Amino acid sequence: MTKLLRYGRMLYNWKVKRATVLPYLPEDVSVELTNLCNFACDYCPQSDPKHFEIVKKTTLSPEHARVLLSRIRAGGVRTNVIHWTLDGEPFVNKKIAEICGIAHEFGFDNIIFSTNGALASPDRLSQFPNIEGCRYTLCIDFCDDKEYFERYRGSKDSWEKVRDNVAAVASDARLAHIRVKVTDISSYKIHDHDELRRRFANLRAMFDPARVDVTSRVFHNATGHVKELTKTATKRYNLCPYPWMSFVVASNGDVVACCRDLQHKTVVGNLFEEEMLAIWNGEKYQQLRRSLVEQRPEGACKNCDMPWDRSKFTVSHFMRTGLRRLQVLH
């Protein structure tokens, strides 16, 4: 069965059948390398001084990465795509290159990072296994405005570090297997369309378009962290697809509701303690799906405004998600 057919099956069980027990395995797999971060972004729970009173500081070791990946494969997951993301900055983990090598051993040869880019230097990236057929993508939130960036996202002088790293990676012939996707964060505080277009054009002009894909984003009150971001675009409730397609594992083994559940508000199992299949169709995951189908979201989903934003449920948005995040053609 091809990827497209597998996604068609997922679409039917989510959108049409609204099943709580699923006859397939997740296609979107994320594993957290660490929940430590060198940034404290305004729109991220890391900016909360009490964040690590809610979740303990953890970093994934190569040995533990091997355990998690082996259990994911033993459960029957077939995708070649893995996202190293949840909380934290993946490049804070000093064993990141070794762990990427382990991922490749398990057939994950399309490796995607959500990173702030400040530590993703060409020297660090040159340590990654460069094996035929293996590709890496760095997803970096950035903008053209140093003052804006360092106020809402980075630390002092971090803007130059990110800019220089992206430019260096894009021009380094040794790193042709690594692509960069830069996402403009200007829309976090700026809402004037003309100004956003100007900033987006400036950001695109900063980098080589052959190696750097520049996109924009819409911010959400994901898991209720930033209430000012709550969208009121529609009164129509849309069923969130994540519990029907995603499997997100924290560095302590917790499997959480989605890639924005940084504070583990909804834990449906622990992959160090349970088999993957027991989690994927376990009672806690079923209850998560059931609560969303019945429009009574709980835990991490309770205050998330994404189901009320019609722009996230258009055909064009699903196509972009499929091509960029899910890599359905790779």
N, C-alpha and C positions, 0 to 999 in steps of 0.2 A: 504494500500500500504506500503510495507516494505521500509526501508531506501535504500536498494540497487535499488529497482525499482524507487524510487524518484530520486536517483542520475543518473540512466539511462535516465530518462526524462530530467534532467538538461543537461546531456552530449549531448543529441540529439539537444536540443535547442541552445546550445552553439556551438558545433563543426559542426553539419550538417546544421541545419536550420539558425543559426546565427540570431536568433530572437532578436528584441529590446523590444517587449512586451512579457512578460513571463507568461505562464499559470500555474505557480507553485510559491511557496514561497521559500525564501532562506533557505539553510540547515546549513550555516556557519554564526553564529551570534557572534559578538564581541561588548562588551560594555566597555568603558574606565572608570576606577574608579577615576583616577586623571591624570592630565598632568604634575604634579610635580614629580621630580626625584632626588634621592640622588646621582646619577652618571651623568657624562657628557661624554658618550662614543664618541670616535673619529669618529665613523661611523654613529652617530645619530644626527638629527637636534638639540637635546638638547645641543650639544656642541657649537652651534651658540650663541654668546652673545646677539643677537637680536631676539632669538627665541620667547620670550614672548612679543615682540613688534608686532609679526605677529599673535600670538594666545594669548588670555588672560588666566591667570592661573585659573583653575577650578578644583573642587573636587566634586564628586558625593555624595549626601547625601542619606541615606536609603529611605527617602520619595520620592526623585526624581528617585532613582533606581526602586522603586515600580511602578512609573508612566511609566517609559520606558519599564519595563518587561511586565506590563499589556497591553501596546499598541502592543508590539511584539506578545504576545499571542492572543490578540483580532484580530490582522491581520491574524491569522491562522497558524503561525509558529508552527511546531510540534516537532522539534528536542529537545532532552534532553541535548544537549551539548551547553555550553556557554563558550566563551573565555573572560576573563577580561583583555583586552589588547587594546592598540593603542599607545598613548604617555604615558610617565610617568612610575613610579614604583607603582604597585597596593598596595603594603604594606605600602606606605606612607599614604594611606587612613586609618585613625584610626578606621573606621567603617566597615572594610573589612569583619569581621566575621559576623556581623549583616546582611550585604548585601548578603552574601552567604546564610544565612538562608532564606532571602526573595526570592532568586533565587530558592531555593529548594521548597518553597511554590508554585512557578509557574511551577514546574516540571522540572527544570534544575538540574539534579542530577549528571551530568558529567561535572565537573567544571575545567577549565584549565586556568592557569595563565602564562603570560610571565613576569618573574620577574628576577631581578639581584641576588636575593637570600640573599643579605646582611641583610635584615630585616626579612627574613622568618625563624625565630627561632622556635624551638619546642614549646616554651611557647605561641607564637602568634598562631601557627597552632593548638595547643590544644584547642583554643577558637572556632574553626570552628565547626559547627554542625556535629556530627558524627552519622548520621542517616543511618539505614540499606539501602543499595542500592546506597548510595551517595559516589562518589569517586572524589578525587582531584588530579590534576597533576600540578607540578611546572616545568616550562620550563625555564632553566637557561643557559645563555651563559657563558662559563668558559674556562679555559685551565690549563695545568699543570705548567705553568711558571708564577711565581709571578710578576717578573719585567715586562714581556710582558703584563700581564693582567692589572696591575695598570697603565701602560703607555697608553694603548689604550681603556681601559674600565672602571676600577674601580678607586677609590680614594686610598690614602695611607692606607695600612694595611687592605684594604677591601678583599684581596685575602684570608686571613686566616678566615675572618668572613664567607665568602661564603663557603669555604671548610668545616669549622666546622659545619655550619648549615646543609649542605647536608649530612655530615656523621652522625650528630645527628638525623636528621629526619629518615634516613635509618635504624638506630639502635633502634629507640624508638617504643616499642610495642604499645603504645597508638595511634600511627600515622600510623597504618598498612593500613588505607584507603587512605593514601597519597603517591603517587609515584612521583619520580623526573626524569626528562629527562634533562641531561646535554649535551650541544652542544659545541663542540670544536671550538673556534674562531681563532685558529692558522692560518687558511688560509687567514685571513684578510691581513697579511703582509708577510707571508711565503708561498713560492710556490714550494719549493723543495719537491718532493713526498716522498723521504726517510725520510726527517726530519719531515714531516707531519705525516707519519706512526708512527715514534718514539714517537712523542708527543701524538698522539692519544692513543697509547698503554699505555703510562705513565698515561694519564688521566683515562683510564678505570681501571687501577690497583689501583686507589685511593679510589674507592667506591665499596660497595657491589652490585654485578650485579643483585641480586635478587630484589633489590628495586630501583636501579639507572640505567637507560638506557642511555648509552653514544653514541652520534651520532656526525657527522661532518656537516659542512655547507659550502655553496658557497655564497659569498657575492655579492651583486648587487648594482648598482647605482640606488637604489629604489627612485623614484620621483626626481632624479637628484641631490641628496645631495652630493654624493662623486663621482665626475666625473672620478677619477682615477680607479674606479671599473668597468667602462663601459666594457662590454664583446663584443668581435667581433668574437664569435665562428662560426657564420653563417650569411649569407646574407638573409636567409629565415625568413620572418615575421611569428610569431605565435600569434594567437589570445589569449589574456589573458583571463582566465576563471573567474576571480574574480567578475566582475559585473554580471555574470550569476549565482553566487552561494552565494556571501557574502553580509552581511548587517552589516556595521561597524558604531557604534554610539559613538561619543565623549561625554565627561562628561557634555558638555553644550547642548547636544541634536543634534548637527550637525551629519548628516549621510554623510560620506565621501567615496571617491572612493575605498579605500582598507585599509588594516591594516598598510600600510606604509605611508599613507597620514597624517603625523603628523602635518603638517602646514595648513591643511584644504584648499589645493589648489583647490580641486574639491568637493564642497558641493552640494549634490543632494536633500537636504531637512533638516528639523529639527523635530525630533520625539516628542519634547515637543509641537510643534505648529501644526503638521500635523499627520494624521493617517498613519500607516505603509504602507497600500496598496496604498495610494495616492503617497507615495514616491517611492515604489518599481517599480511601472509601470508609474511613473510620467514622464513628458517631460524631466526633467533634467537627470534622470537615463536612459531614452531612448536615449538621446543625447550622453551620455557617451558610451553606448554600440554601438551606430551607428558610433561614431568617431573611435572606435577601429576596427569595422568590415571594415570600409573604409580605414583603415591604415593611419589615420591622428590624432593620439592621441593628446589630449589637457590637460591643467591643470596639475594635479598630474602625469598623464600618459605620458606627452610629452617627458620627458628625461629619463624615466625608460628604462633600457636595457633588462629587463627580456624577452620580446617577441623575442629577438634575440639570446637567449641562448637555444640551442636545448636540453640541459640536463634537462631543466625544463618541457619538453614536451614529455618525454619518458614514456612508459608504466610503467616501474619500479618506476619512480618518482611519477606518479599518484597513484600507489598502496601504496607507503609509505605515501603520503599525506592523502589518504583515511583512512589508518589504524591509523596514528598518530594524524593528526590534526582534521580530520573529524569524527574519531571514528565510522566508518560505521558498525563495528561489535558490538558496545556497545549501 
